[in-house]
């Protein structure tokens, strides 16, 4: 396997990342419920 270079630091705050994470979870739950219909 080729060595990977480390990812660069992003300028996104922890608060913003948390917001994206919660939104992603909400969408995922919705998709799971929709799949049950």
N, C-alpha and C positions, 0 to 999 in steps of 0.2 A: 504494500500500500504506500502511496506517496504521502510524504509528510505535509501536513496542512499548516499554513501560516496562521498565527493567532488572529482572532477577529478584532477589528478596531473598536475602540470604545465609542459608544453612541452618545449623542447629546440628549437622549430621552431620559426624563426623570423617572425615578422609581414610582412616583405617584401615577404618572402617565402609563407606565408599563402595567401597573396594577389595574388601571381602568381598562386597558386593552384585554388583559387576562380575564377580567370579570365579564366583559362583553363577549369574549370568545366562549366562555363557559355557558353563558345564557343562550347563545346561538346553538351551541352543541346540544344543550338540553332540549331546545325547541325541535331540532332536527331529529333527536331520538324519539320524542313524543310524536312527531309527525309520522315517523316511520312505523309507529305502532298502530296507526289508523288503518 
